[in-house]
Amino acid sequence: MKRFASLFLLLSVAPLLAATPLPHLAEKQLAAASIEKNRDQLTALSDEVWRYAETALKETKSSKALADFAEQKGFRVTRGVAGMPTAFVAEYGTGRPVIGIMGEYDALPGLSQKAEPARAVLEPGAPGHGCGHNLFGVASLAAATAVKELIAAGKLHGTVKFFGTPAEEAVGGKLYMLREGVMNGVDVMLAWHPNDETSSDTKSTQAIVDVTVEFFGRAAHAAYDPWNGRSAVDGLEIFTHAVNMMREHVHPTSRMHYAILKGGDVPNVVPEYGKVWIWLRDEKRELVDEMLSRLRKMAAGAAMAADVDSKLTVNGGDWNMLVNMTGQRLAQQNLEWLGPMHFTAEDQDFAKAIQRANKMPETGLNPNVKPFEATPGPAEGGSTDVADISWNMPIIHISVTTAPTGTPWHGWSVVACGGMSIGHEGMIYASKALAATMVDLFADPRNVKAMRDEFAKKTEGIQYKAYIPEGPPRLPTENP
């Protein structure tokens, strides 16, 4: 049924196209048809990654499935780039422009869920795709494949590159790919993300820094001779109390959240080690830097108060997104060409059941394209390593509906939708929108130039420096 719905979709926009011809329509229709033709194969690949549900830097099966698919489609694939076994690049074509597109495939811990509209664990304690990355990677690779076919047929000219980027949810694999020069030479980069609405994303994201603070004390018997001990957890608690006191004295856009990773072993031993993992966020990198400076003083002061030692380690972090309005307008044009999404009655029933389970209004899925926001307002409350790419090359980013309106993200509801037809439909739609936008870049060099001119103007005088330590990527929960 959905194949016929897609055909109906193309026919339904014909009257509008007659009034305002869409640039490079023939190539876009060919790309959309290619994606539609491969719908079953793409859905199977997405479901495969959904079942693997591998977390950051452990996406061995997921990355292999995507890289193998790319090789089967005729791409030149380089695996294990930037020192990460699960990172890869698939490319096709020669010369300029060089248009890149990124895909993610890491899952989140503890979110195992069946493709059902109520909490139903698939495997206790296992991860799940609570951010929809099983859809993200496949849709982007499908768009690159459709463009590759147009290059092979001589209808477009240049180079298309798909970047398989691991560990977005933890260490930010894209930052290491940037540092190692893997993305050098890309003229424009594209990406998308699953969401509860469809839009050309003109809002920025929050900058973030990822920090661990460790405290080192001296063990002793907690009853017999506690005076001989110095509690690392005392230092940790003083530190977290100071963080919570800081909440009153920061910008309304600031965010601080932490998890205590180590807080002693047994009550009758004065703990000699404590560890807290904390993230700081705000709208701009410089505001995050200010909070980080204060955090360093808190760690040192807490250690002094508890008569212990402390160590603060910056594990990574992301800049805020630099929006390229020229590129976002191109994306909006293609979203409006595709028009509203076509969810089935069964999809809507599933969506309302999820909303009911989450005790929220049963409005179902939003199929419409959001109007373009030329003055978008404050940054979204989230962070991504995609934003760091935007300070190194112009980027186009879209969001596409893959879950019901208001769905709690990073939760079981997103996992459920990502493993059934709601997620599949959003994935195919996103792939067509991305492919159509890539056609605009390949077919008209003026679009690439306009994006790069805007990028140059907005980055003039700004020196990009990544929030990553020396050496290979490592999870904050791991010891050096």
LODO-86045 format. One record per residue (C-alpha): residue number from 0; z negated, y, x negated. Coordinates in Angstrom, 3 decimals. Last residue first. Layout:
<nodes>
NODE:drentor:zz:yy:xx
NODE:NUM:Z:Y:X
...
</nodes>
This chain:
<nodes>
NODE:drentor:zz:yy:xx
NODE:479:-30.981:5.100:-42.844
NODE:478:-32.956:3.707:-39.882
NODE:477:-31.197:3.217:-36.568
NODE:476:-32.254:4.847:-33.280
NODE:475:-30.278:7.973:-34.166
NODE:474:-27.073:5.855:-34.207
NODE:473:-25.143:6.059:-37.460
NODE:472:-21.812:7.644:-38.294
NODE:471:-20.767:7.262:-41.939
NODE:470:-22.069:9.574:-44.659
NODE:469:-23.077:13.212:-44.609
NODE:468:-24.694:14.595:-41.495
NODE:467:-22.888:15.866:-38.409
NODE:466:-23.167:19.150:-36.493
NODE:465:-19.628:20.224:-37.363
NODE:464:-18.748:23.542:-38.970
NODE:463:-15.983:25.728:-37.562
NODE:462:-15.570:29.137:-39.158
NODE:461:-14.703:31.816:-36.609
NODE:460:-12.829:34.944:-37.768
NODE:459:-9.947:34.450:-35.356
NODE:458:-10.668:31.496:-33.080
NODE:457:-9.699:33.151:-29.794
NODE:456:-6.508:34.729:-31.162
NODE:455:-5.330:31.583:-32.896
NODE:454:-5.923:29.480:-29.765
NODE:453:-3.974:31.920:-27.584
NODE:452:-1.058:31.791:-30.029
NODE:451:-1.292:27.987:-30.181
NODE:450:-1.059:27.700:-26.424
NODE:449:1.893:30.090:-26.227
NODE:448:3.667:28.251:-29.055
NODE:447:3.233:24.870:-27.368
NODE:446:4.559:26.205:-24.076
NODE:445:7.484:27.907:-25.813
NODE:444:8.437:24.559:-27.337
NODE:443:9.672:23.392:-23.904
NODE:442:10.407:19.702:-23.382
NODE:441:7.597:18.222:-25.440
NODE:440:4.878:20.465:-24.042
NODE:439:5.992:20.288:-20.410
NODE:438:6.393:16.507:-20.732
NODE:437:2.777:16.315:-21.932
NODE:436:1.715:17.968:-18.679
NODE:435:3.601:15.354:-16.662
NODE:434:1.983:12.547:-18.675
NODE:433:-1.490:13.977:-18.127
NODE:432:-0.996:14.324:-14.375
NODE:431:0.464:10.809:-14.118
NODE:430:-2.414:9.281:-16.096
NODE:429:-5.004:11.123:-14.040
NODE:428:-3.510:9.737:-10.814
NODE:427:-3.499:6.195:-12.184
NODE:426:-7.150:6.482:-13.263
NODE:425:-8.227:8.056:-9.990
NODE:424:-6.676:5.194:-8.045
NODE:423:-8.328:2.588:-10.276
NODE:422:-11.737:4.242:-9.955
NODE:421:-11.601:4.117:-6.173
NODE:420:-10.004:0.640:-6.247
NODE:419:-12.858:-1.165:-7.969
NODE:418:-14.758:-1.409:-11.271
NODE:417:-15.115:2.306:-11.904
NODE:416:-16.620:2.837:-8.466
NODE:415:-19.541:0.496:-9.190
NODE:414:-20.216:1.955:-12.640
NODE:413:-20.211:5.480:-11.182
NODE:412:-22.799:4.434:-8.596
NODE:411:-24.987:2.749:-11.235
NODE:410:-25.766:6.036:-12.969
NODE:409:-24.570:8.289:-15.780
NODE:408:-23.435:10.643:-13.024
NODE:407:-25.319:10.916:-9.745
NODE:406:-22.552:11.038:-7.101
NODE:405:-22.310:14.440:-5.438
NODE:404:-18.870:13.814:-3.943
NODE:403:-17.876:10.165:-4.191
NODE:402:-16.437:8.673:-7.413
NODE:401:-13.155:8.616:-9.380
NODE:400:-11.916:12.140:-8.680
NODE:399:-10.012:13.613:-11.609
NODE:398:-11.028:16.112:-14.277
NODE:397:-8.570:17.887:-16.568
NODE:396:-8.589:19.066:-20.174
NODE:395:-5.882:20.759:-22.244
NODE:394:-6.686:21.435:-25.903
NODE:393:-5.667:23.900:-28.578
NODE:392:-6.587:22.782:-32.105
NODE:391:-9.727:22.848:-34.279
NODE:390:-12.160:24.629:-31.960
NODE:389:-10.998:22.520:-28.981
NODE:388:-11.604:19.307:-30.950
NODE:387:-15.283:20.203:-31.099
NODE:386:-15.311:20.399:-27.298
NODE:385:-14.070:16.804:-26.998
NODE:384:-17.382:15.888:-28.653
NODE:383:-18.949:16.359:-25.238
NODE:382:-21.780:18.247:-23.581
NODE:381:-23.086:18.647:-20.051
NODE:380:-24.321:21.198:-17.559
NODE:379:-20.983:22.917:-16.927
NODE:378:-20.594:26.363:-18.438
NODE:377:-21.138:29.474:-16.353
NODE:376:-18.354:31.197:-14.348
NODE:375:-14.750:30.090:-13.878
NODE:374:-12.790:33.334:-13.878
NODE:373:-9.207:31.992:-13.659
NODE:372:-10.428:29.153:-11.462
NODE:371:-7.401:27.209:-10.188
NODE:370:-7.883:25.767:-6.729
NODE:369:-9.418:22.269:-6.693
NODE:368:-6.938:19.472:-6.026
NODE:367:-7.921:17.506:-2.946
NODE:366:-8.974:13.863:-2.514
NODE:365:-12.745:14.474:-2.181
NODE:364:-14.348:11.093:-1.547
NODE:363:-16.946:10.420:1.127
NODE:362:-18.917:13.069:2.993
NODE:361:-21.969:10.925:3.665
NODE:360:-24.633:13.518:2.800
NODE:359:-27.094:12.210:0.179
NODE:358:-29.744:9.490:0.169
NODE:357:-28.348:7.665:-2.886
NODE:356:-27.713:4.476:-0.886
NODE:355:-26.056:6.588:1.815
NODE:354:-23.819:8.236:-0.780
NODE:353:-22.812:4.801:-2.049
NODE:352:-22.100:3.626:1.518
NODE:351:-20.036:6.764:2.035
NODE:350:-17.915:5.935:-1.008
NODE:349:-17.326:2.334:0.105
NODE:348:-16.265:3.558:3.546
NODE:347:-13.930:6.093:1.921
NODE:346:-12.338:3.424:-0.239
NODE:345:-11.900:1.151:2.769
NODE:344:-10.180:3.979:4.654
NODE:343:-7.780:4.221:1.710
NODE:342:-7.737:6.997:-0.878
NODE:341:-4.560:9.006:-1.303
NODE:340:-5.061:11.812:-3.835
NODE:339:-3.988:15.302:-2.872
NODE:338:-0.957:16.881:-4.577
NODE:337:1.041:15.454:-7.469
NODE:336:2.815:18.777:-7.902
NODE:335:-0.501:20.615:-7.519
NODE:334:-1.933:18.564:-10.381
NODE:333:1.165:19.368:-12.406
NODE:332:0.866:23.117:-11.936
NODE:331:-2.839:22.942:-12.714
NODE:330:-2.121:21.226:-16.030
NODE:329:0.264:23.986:-17.100
NODE:328:-2.315:26.583:-16.065
NODE:327:-4.926:24.782:-18.185
NODE:326:-2.662:24.998:-21.216
NODE:325:-2.340:28.764:-21.046
NODE:324:-6.041:29.096:-20.218
NODE:323:-7.157:27.434:-23.452
NODE:322:-10.876:26.807:-22.986
NODE:321:-13.059:26.578:-26.099
NODE:320:-15.623:23.934:-25.156
NODE:319:-19.201:24.367:-26.463
NODE:318:-19.897:22.848:-29.864
NODE:317:-21.195:19.334:-30.283
NODE:316:-24.066:17.555:-31.958
NODE:315:-25.065:15.294:-34.794
NODE:314:-28.001:13.467:-36.299
NODE:313:-29.965:16.522:-37.468
NODE:312:-33.063:15.091:-39.144
NODE:311:-36.558:16.617:-39.070
NODE:310:-39.227:15.046:-41.299
NODE:309:-42.963:15.435:-40.858
NODE:308:-46.130:14.870:-42.867
NODE:307:-49.654:14.546:-41.512
NODE:306:-52.717:16.810:-41.305
NODE:305:-52.483:16.955:-37.496
NODE:304:-52.197:20.750:-37.434
NODE:303:-49.912:20.817:-40.471
NODE:302:-47.599:18.197:-38.946
NODE:301:-47.426:20.157:-35.700
NODE:300:-46.633:23.352:-37.612
NODE:299:-43.784:21.740:-39.591
NODE:298:-42.254:20.210:-36.475
NODE:297:-42.694:23.428:-34.508
NODE:296:-41.113:25.513:-37.282
NODE:295:-38.052:23.236:-37.348
NODE:294:-37.803:23.479:-33.566
NODE:293:-37.665:27.251:-33.759
NODE:292:-34.608:27.105:-36.010
NODE:291:-33.062:24.521:-33.692
NODE:290:-33.579:26.852:-30.740
NODE:289:-31.682:29.635:-32.521
NODE:288:-28.896:27.242:-33.545
NODE:287:-28.519:26.203:-29.903
NODE:286:-28.009:29.853:-28.970
NODE:285:-25.375:30.188:-31.729
NODE:284:-23.465:27.150:-30.418
NODE:283:-22.977:28.668:-27.004
NODE:282:-23.806:27.655:-23.444
NODE:281:-27.056:25.886:-24.321
NODE:280:-28.339:22.472:-25.324
NODE:279:-31.142:20.918:-27.394
NODE:278:-31.492:17.147:-27.677
NODE:277:-34.634:15.361:-28.848
NODE:276:-35.507:11.962:-30.331
NODE:275:-39.174:11.502:-31.171
NODE:274:-40.701:9.326:-33.892
NODE:273:-44.266:8.423:-34.833
NODE:272:-45.726:6.555:-37.794
NODE:271:-49.206:5.926:-39.214
NODE:270:-50.809:5.093:-35.890
NODE:269:-54.626:4.893:-35.951
NODE:268:-55.073:1.217:-35.141
NODE:267:-57.168:0.009:-32.212
NODE:266:-54.746:1.102:-29.503
NODE:265:-51.807:-1.036:-30.666
NODE:264:-48.285:-0.204:-31.875
NODE:263:-47.975:3.563:-32.253
NODE:262:-45.709:6.110:-30.622
NODE:261:-42.168:5.254:-31.649
NODE:260:-38.993:6.221:-29.810
NODE:259:-40.409:9.082:-27.773
NODE:258:-37.502:10.420:-25.724
NODE:257:-36.500:14.064:-25.498
NODE:256:-34.847:16.669:-23.335
NODE:255:-34.367:20.390:-23.898
NODE:254:-31.935:22.590:-21.931
NODE:253:-31.128:26.280:-22.261
NODE:252:-29.091:28.079:-19.577
NODE:251:-32.110:30.021:-18.270
NODE:250:-32.514:31.424:-21.817
NODE:249:-35.641:30.412:-23.705
NODE:248:-39.300:31.395:-23.538
NODE:247:-40.709:29.326:-20.685
NODE:246:-39.308:26.079:-22.119
NODE:245:-40.989:26.788:-25.470
NODE:244:-44.323:25.484:-24.147
NODE:243:-42.665:22.118:-23.543
NODE:242:-41.427:22.011:-27.121
NODE:241:-44.912:22.910:-28.377
NODE:240:-46.381:20.032:-26.371
NODE:239:-43.744:17.740:-27.879
NODE:238:-44.836:18.784:-31.384
NODE:237:-48.563:18.468:-30.712
NODE:236:-47.897:15.008:-29.321
NODE:235:-45.884:13.952:-32.374
NODE:234:-48.494:15.252:-34.792
NODE:233:-51.220:13.353:-32.971
NODE:232:-48.855:10.367:-32.979
NODE:231:-48.762:10.438:-36.763
NODE:230:-52.508:9.970:-36.677
NODE:229:-54.432:10.576:-39.896
NODE:228:-56.899:7.836:-40.696
NODE:227:-60.100:7.692:-42.771
NODE:226:-62.020:9.461:-40.034
NODE:225:-61.044:6.612:-37.688
NODE:224:-63.490:4.317:-39.536
NODE:223:-64.752:1.464:-37.314
NODE:222:-63.252:2.538:-33.971
NODE:221:-59.544:3.363:-34.548
NODE:220:-59.392:1.256:-37.713
NODE:219:-57.181:3.200:-40.138
NODE:218:-53.507:4.020:-40.687
NODE:217:-52.347:7.147:-42.495
NODE:216:-49.783:9.636:-41.164
NODE:215:-46.002:10.099:-41.195
NODE:214:-44.283:12.012:-38.404
NODE:213:-40.562:11.752:-37.596
NODE:212:-38.374:14.248:-35.769
NODE:211:-34.923:13.189:-34.551
NODE:210:-32.281:15.746:-33.619
NODE:209:-29.062:15.918:-31.574
NODE:208:-27.642:19.437:-31.252
NODE:207:-25.742:20.508:-28.156
NODE:206:-23.203:23.090:-27.030
NODE:205:-22.734:23.168:-23.287
NODE:204:-19.325:22.869:-21.676
NODE:203:-16.723:25.500:-20.802
NODE:202:-15.242:26.009:-17.374
NODE:201:-11.452:26.168:-17.057
NODE:200:-10.985:22.504:-16.228
NODE:199:-7.815:21.798:-14.282
NODE:198:-9.414:20.114:-11.316
NODE:197:-9.972:16.954:-9.310
NODE:196:-13.444:16.330:-7.914
NODE:195:-16.201:13.711:-8.225
NODE:194:-15.459:13.227:-11.911
NODE:193:-13.692:10.977:-14.414
NODE:192:-12.686:12.840:-17.573
NODE:191:-9.460:14.102:-19.093
NODE:190:-7.975:14.721:-22.523
NODE:189:-5.041:16.460:-24.165
NODE:188:-4.430:17.725:-27.711
NODE:187:-1.858:20.289:-28.857
NODE:186:-0.096:20.768:-32.206
NODE:185:-1.604:17.755:-33.996
NODE:184:-1.117:18.042:-37.763
NODE:183:-4.540:16.796:-38.805
NODE:182:-6.228:14.502:-36.291
NODE:181:-7.323:11.801:-38.750
NODE:180:-8.418:14.428:-41.272
NODE:179:-11.655:12.651:-42.227
NODE:178:-13.823:15.400:-40.764
NODE:177:-11.887:15.427:-37.502
NODE:176:-12.218:11.657:-37.083
NODE:175:-15.925:12.022:-37.853
NODE:174:-16.285:14.668:-35.162
NODE:173:-14.337:12.527:-32.699
NODE:172:-16.898:9.736:-33.010
NODE:171:-19.611:11.805:-31.375
NODE:170:-22.894:10.104:-32.335
NODE:169:-24.155:8.915:-28.931
NODE:168:-22.196:9.074:-25.674
NODE:167:-18.859:9.804:-27.339
NODE:166:-19.223:6.642:-29.438
NODE:165:-15.601:5.691:-30.017
NODE:164:-12.338:7.660:-30.037
NODE:163:-9.014:5.855:-29.586
NODE:162:-6.549:8.612:-30.428
NODE:161:-3.105:8.356:-28.842
NODE:160:-0.350:10.139:-30.719
NODE:159:3.037:11.298:-29.418
NODE:158:5.650:12.543:-31.868
NODE:157:8.729:14.680:-31.188
NODE:156:11.795:14.595:-28.961
NODE:155:12.125:13.945:-25.229
NODE:154:14.939:12.363:-23.191
NODE:153:16.129:10.217:-26.090
NODE:152:15.231:6.938:-24.379
NODE:151:12.596:6.174:-27.017
NODE:150:11.068:9.621:-26.475
NODE:149:10.934:9.005:-22.716
NODE:148:9.324:5.605:-23.296
NODE:147:6.717:7.188:-25.567
NODE:146:5.901:9.667:-22.799
NODE:145:5.076:6.821:-20.407
NODE:144:3.038:5.109:-23.131
NODE:143:1.051:8.267:-23.886
NODE:142:0.203:8.570:-20.187
NODE:141:-0.871:4.910:-20.098
NODE:140:-3.044:5.457:-23.175
NODE:139:-4.779:8.385:-21.474
NODE:138:-5.349:6.426:-18.269
NODE:137:-6.680:3.385:-20.170
NODE:136:-9.185:5.306:-22.271
NODE:135:-10.672:7.330:-19.435
NODE:134:-10.881:4.521:-16.871
NODE:133:-13.198:2.331:-18.966
NODE:132:-14.919:5.602:-19.842
NODE:131:-16.184:6.025:-16.299
NODE:130:-19.468:7.716:-17.180
NODE:129:-21.811:4.975:-15.942
NODE:128:-19.694:2.284:-17.579
NODE:127:-22.455:-0.333:-17.760
NODE:126:-24.847:-1.729:-20.340
NODE:125:-26.930:-4.927:-20.008
NODE:124:-30.628:-5.082:-19.137
NODE:123:-30.133:-7.618:-16.360
NODE:122:-26.471:-8.701:-15.981
NODE:121:-24.495:-7.697:-12.864
NODE:120:-27.267:-5.610:-11.354
NODE:119:-26.809:-4.767:-7.686
NODE:118:-27.742:-1.249:-6.578
NODE:117:-25.637:-0.632:-3.487
NODE:116:-21.946:0.139:-2.964
NODE:115:-20.700:-2.951:-4.869
NODE:114:-18.610:-3.290:-8.028
NODE:113:-21.545:-5.002:-9.737
NODE:112:-23.842:-2.981:-11.977
NODE:111:-25.128:-2.978:-15.552
NODE:110:-26.524:0.468:-16.308
NODE:109:-29.061:-0.372:-19.032
NODE:108:-27.254:1.211:-21.968
NODE:107:-24.184:3.417:-21.446
NODE:106:-20.552:2.425:-22.051
NODE:105:-18.040:3.374:-24.742
NODE:104:-14.297:3.456:-23.992
NODE:103:-12.892:6.908:-24.768
NODE:102:-9.283:8.080:-24.896
NODE:101:-7.622:11.076:-26.512
NODE:100:-4.137:12.531:-26.262
NODE:99:-2.124:14.076:-29.054
NODE:98:1.138:16.005:-29.034
NODE:97:3.008:16.408:-32.317
NODE:96:5.873:18.784:-31.653
NODE:95:7.431:18.093:-33.957
NODE:94:8.883:15.302:-36.046
NODE:93:8.986:11.575:-35.477
NODE:92:8.245:9.157:-32.654
NODE:91:5.356:6.881:-31.757
NODE:90:1.663:6.817:-32.550
NODE:89:-1.456:4.718:-31.941
NODE:88:-4.659:5.799:-33.721
NODE:87:-7.854:3.762:-33.977
NODE:86:-11.644:3.933:-33.880
NODE:85:-13.711:0.755:-33.318
NODE:84:-14.135:-0.123:-36.995
NODE:83:-15.395:3.397:-37.750
NODE:82:-14.909:4.633:-41.316
NODE:81:-12.612:7.457:-40.234
NODE:80:-9.955:4.964:-39.020
NODE:79:-10.636:1.302:-38.230
NODE:78:-7.228:0.544:-36.768
NODE:77:-3.811:2.110:-37.374
NODE:76:-1.314:1.340:-34.616
NODE:75:2.414:2.069:-34.616
NODE:74:3.264:2.039:-30.913
NODE:73:5.739:-0.394:-29.354
NODE:72:4.142:-1.203:-25.995
NODE:71:2.620:-4.439:-27.308
NODE:70:1.041:-2.442:-30.120
NODE:69:-0.552:-0.068:-27.610
NODE:68:-1.915:-2.974:-25.566
NODE:67:-3.430:-4.511:-28.705
NODE:66:-5.102:-1.178:-29.512
NODE:65:-6.566:-0.967:-26.004
NODE:64:-7.905:-4.528:-25.992
NODE:63:-9.162:-4.172:-29.565
NODE:62:-11.046:-0.989:-28.685
NODE:61:-12.787:-2.725:-25.799
NODE:60:-13.600:-5.902:-27.717
NODE:59:-15.239:-4.076:-30.629
NODE:58:-16.894:-1.246:-28.688
NODE:57:-20.103:-1.487:-30.755
NODE:56:-20.040:2.039:-32.200
NODE:55:-21.464:3.389:-28.930
NODE:54:-22.104:0.844:-26.172
NODE:53:-19.919:-2.006:-24.956
NODE:52:-19.241:-2.503:-21.239
NODE:51:-17.073:-5.627:-21.735
NODE:50:-16.548:-5.976:-17.986
NODE:49:-15.357:-2.383:-17.561
NODE:48:-13.023:-2.802:-20.584
NODE:47:-11.394:-5.773:-18.841
NODE:46:-11.324:-3.907:-15.530
NODE:45:-9.415:-1.079:-17.194
NODE:44:-6.925:-3.533:-18.695
NODE:43:-6.402:-5.257:-15.329
NODE:42:-5.844:-1.899:-13.642
NODE:41:-3.320:-0.933:-16.292
NODE:40:-1.402:-4.195:-15.850
NODE:39:-1.362:-3.829:-12.068
NODE:38:-0.274:-0.178:-12.211
NODE:37:2.546:-0.754:-14.731
NODE:36:5.337:0.253:-12.339
NODE:35:3.268:3.228:-11.194
NODE:34:2.914:4.444:-14.766
NODE:33:6.645:4.114:-15.333
NODE:32:7.400:5.887:-12.045
NODE:31:5.140:8.798:-13.017
NODE:30:6.933:9.136:-16.367
NODE:29:10.362:9.003:-14.721
NODE:28:9.316:11.587:-12.143
NODE:27:8.060:13.842:-14.905
NODE:26:11.321:13.530:-16.823
NODE:25:13.348:14.457:-13.734
NODE:24:11.086:17.386:-12.865
NODE:23:11.434:19.153:-16.203
NODE:22:10.106:22.431:-14.762
NODE:21:9.111:22.298:-11.092
NODE:20:11.533:24.223:-8.894
NODE:19:9.799:26.679:-6.579
NODE:18:11.374:26.704:-3.098
NODE:17:13.068:23.319:-3.376
NODE:16:9.974:21.976:-5.107
NODE:15:7.895:22.859:-2.088
NODE:14:10.232:20.949:0.231
NODE:13:10.140:17.923:-2.137
NODE:12:6.335:17.683:-2.247
NODE:11:6.161:15.008:0.441
NODE:10:8.727:12.816:-1.252
NODE:9:6.611:12.362:-4.378
NODE:8:3.517:11.591:-2.329
NODE:7:5.381:9.137:-0.102
NODE:6:6.340:7.219:-3.225
NODE:5:2.687:7.216:-4.310
NODE:4:1.615:5.992:-0.875
NODE:3:4.164:3.182:-1.115
NODE:2:2.558:2.029:-4.383
NODE:1:-0.849:2.438:-2.773
NODE:0:0.000:0.000:0.000
</nodes>
